Amino acid sequence: MIQYGIRRFVAAIPVVLGVLLVVFFLARAIPGDPCTSLLGEKATPEICAQFIADKGLDRPVPIQFLIYLQDVAQGDLGESLQFGRPVTEVLGERLPLTVELSLMALTIAIVVAIPLGILAAVRRNSAADVVTMVGANIGVSMPVFWLGLMLAFLFAIVLKDTPFALPPSGRLSAGILPVPFYEVYGWEIGETGVLSFLLTFISNMFIVNSILTLDSETLVDAFRHMILPALALSTISMAIMARMTRSSMLEVLGQDYVRTAKAKGLRQNKVVLKHAFRNALIPVVTVAGLQLGLILSGAVLTETIFGLSGVGRTVFQGITARDYPIIQGFVLFIAVGYVAINLLVDLSYGFLDPRIRLD
Amino acid sequence: MSSVTEFPVEELDDALEGSIGDYKSNSLWRLTLRRLFRQRSAVVGGIMIATLILVAIFADLIAPYDPLEDFIGVENVERRQGPCIHLLDCPEDHPQHIMGTDGNVRDEFSRVIHGTRRSLLVGFVTVGIAIVFGSILGAVAGYMGGWVDNSIMRVLDVVLAFPFLILAIAIVQVLGPGLYKAMLAIAIVSIPAYARVIRSSVLSVREQSYVEASRALGASNIQILRGRILPNALPPLIVIATLGIATAILETAALSFLGLGAQPPEPEWGAMLGTERQQLFSAPHLVFFPGIAIMITVLAFNLLGDGLRDALDPRLAHAGVKSE
């Protein structure tokens, strides 16, 4: 299994390099240069020439690429042209939001979709089945950006004075300032280094941070801000997973061993949950893993609508501002994350079904 | 020899006659069509698509106004005014705008109706482009095998490792904004999906004895690909193409929503939604109606695609698994 993991990891390197190569050249193929898009009217030819030379953008692109690869190998993703700060720093600030948002969306999707999918399969052709499947079809057809806006309208305007009201934008209410957990515990973290990045990263996941610091006010506030975007983001995945669970369960429920289990006199619940469900899980897990790409695509839209500065929105803004280091660094992270999730999904097969040997 | 004469030829003839008769009425396509009509979702989806096509064709007749005509200064018409329907208590002296007016005082209903044309165009053209290039790449990769297959598939893997929308945004930025360029971007990003389907069909068919027989008879590679392999790859292709139209419409609308696709004043649903989204709290109808239009159109193709999958995949039909 470890060998398999290593082999898969090695096989993924060319794909990640390919992604970097494509991003690098694609970003530079975008018409316009970073100087004019950042400085606007202040961009005189002299200033721009200086700017371009300072950032090393006057060198031939293949040379720039090699230099970039060298830097990346040393853990340096360069400096953002818009923010004038290291890309890793910006990433440490903004990735946590997207991670939190995606995990919450995926959790909502799984918690709703799997029970509904099982129910629809067990009570096939019942009202519950029809409603679930019609709902799934509608869910998969809904534009994320529209759903997000409608949810914002419903919860921030229509339900304004009810207990169900939810904030339509931002991460925290004004006046709430989360204290990083390492400060609460009085830990000294350095300016740079992996540990510092990791701790900052965790503290920027506000929900996790407020649990660690036992700050219930921030926890509730951060959670309430995250509900609508996560709900909007989860819908498509929810629909896809509900359908997958249903058809996978149907296939398994028709198997001989399920009939045997029923014939033995086992209770319906036990047959469904213990015998059938585990074997129906493999396609569901595969689909759940694949949702990450979908969720990240959706994050661009969700973050734009709910005014959240996460990865999706930052990449979008980076592309617009021709902020090459930001685009490269963020897309690199996304690609690595994607490859890692797919590997985890494949490794989980062996765990779910011991008959599957990975080698 | 004697065993041949002993064979009950008449019985065989009878048996054959029956099956030949069946065979005629049960050609693959007819059988599929019959199965398709039994799929409720496919029928509903088909009717919806037919209606949308009619709306697109007769948009000029259905829409009460020109989608670009503004009513600035017209009495009793205001900017971003909510729906005014005479049957629902809107005063008779106010001009009827059943979906209200937008930020430039244009009739929202007429714009939504005309938007149908763009969305259907987006769906068909985008998927068309992706299918042509995806099929060529997939067929070549699967048929040639070896390093050709390897290099094509690795390049496609790279495309697949990107989140769909982020890559599309980058491509549109390179090409420049506009509906046609957004369509091209979505088409490019969709190519790998089609290439993979065709490739796997080619791989599964390539070693079949009837393909070997064709090769032995001297058929060229192109002839085998066109006559033997592609027809077998068609059913899965039709299914993912139908579902692909739904995705293409959704993603192109997303690009337009972000301001990268159709440009104002073009009546495109995503762009209409995007330009008015800041007015969500004051004029929700301008966000609501274009979104509903996108959803209905996408739903129609998803329903048809699902029905097609069940009808074209006999394995699913036998297993009794229907993802209606």
Interface residues (C-beta under 8 A of the other chain):
Chain A: P14 V15 V16 G18 V19 V22 V23 L26 A27 A29 I30 P31 M133 N137 I138 V140 S141 M142 P143 V144 F145 W146 L147 L149 M150 A152 F153 A156 I157 R243 R246 S247 L250 E251 G254 G293 L294 L296 S297 G298 V300 L301 T304 I305 G312 V315 F316 I319 T320 I327 V331 I334 A335 Y338 V339
Chain B: S41 R154 V155 D157 V158 V159 A161 F162 P163 F164 L165 I166 I169 A170 I171 Q173 V174 G176 A246 L250 A253 A254 F257 L258 G270 L273 G274 R277 L280 F281 P284 V287 F288 P290 G291 I294 M295 I296 V298 L299 N302 L303 D306 A319 G320 V321 S323 E324
